[in-house]
Amino acid sequence: MKKRKVPLRKCVVTNEMKPKQELVRVVRTPEGAVVIDSTGKKSGRGAYISNSQECFLEAKKKDVFSRHLNVKVSADIYDQLIKERSKGDF
């Protein structure tokens, strides 16, 4: 039986290539809203980040998503990432 290829994506903070399932996707929708994509299938421009507290804090400090998604991202998105990770939603 053939092995399936594991899709890899690059973390916007650490620039490490990791399997897609280990990363969290943040999307700029066609309407311009920025949302966390838990399914990984929403349409729009996506940016991936490693699922760790340190990466979330570094992203917030450097405002990484504003640069990668080409839209101003509020601090609420970064806070929502931290909060959902502490609840275990990812």
PELINGI-V807500 format. One record per helix or strand of 2 or more residues. SS is the DSSP state (H for helix, E for strand). FROM is the first residue (numbers start at 1). TO is the last residue. If there is no record, write none. Layout:
# PELINGI-V807500
SS_FROM_TO ; SS_FROM_TO
This chain:
# PELINGI-V807500
E_8_11 ; E_17_19 ; H_20_22 ; E_23_28 ; E_34_37 ; E_45_50 ; H_53_62 ; H_64_69 ; H_75_87
